[in-house]
Amino acid sequence: MLRLYILRHAKSSWSLPGRSDFDRTLNRRGRSDLPKLAAAMVRRDYLPAAIYCSSAARTRETIAGILANLPAERSDIPVRHVDELYSGSLENYLRVLAAHQSPQPLMIVGHNPTCEMLAFWLTGGAGGSSMMHIKYPTGAIAVVDIPVDRWSEIDKGTGTLVDFVRPRDL
């Protein structure tokens, strides 16, 4: 059984004129959500063995802030920044997953609409959270279990939504 954490970056800022979308950083609310997300991940034992993160500023800042708020003995999770996850399609995200070799829990840190599309693709749109069906907000984490042994074997509709964590609920 594989476990995937799909994290949409925390709330970002639009307030700096002239800054490209790629270079947008988190706003105050986004930064203040990171300690709460980290604490929830520890409490619920939602810690991946590896992380694939979009190379955009707001995703890098999101994962760095979460890791900085984990206990020291649990914060050394390897992070790989992947250009394909910025404005990437569902196929890009699936390609990144399929290339991963370890069966340990994995996290993808990305953007909407692709985070939402990936969660729906994996679960067939079914699952335990009506909140995910309404909106996949910034900072939300979908926890999906997939009954296969290799990431290259995942298929549409085979995953089960275990949890959907939203910062506003913490």
Buried (B, 14 or more C-beta within 10 A) or exposed (E): EBBBBBBBBBBBBEEEEEEEEEEBBBBEBBBBBBBBBBBBBBEEEBBBBBBBBBBBBBBBBBBEBBBEBBEEEEEEBEBEBBEBBBBBEBEBBBEBBEEBEEBEBBBBBBBBEBBBBBBBBBBBEEBEBEBBEEEBBBBBBBBBBBEBEEBEEBEEEBBBBBBBBBBEEE
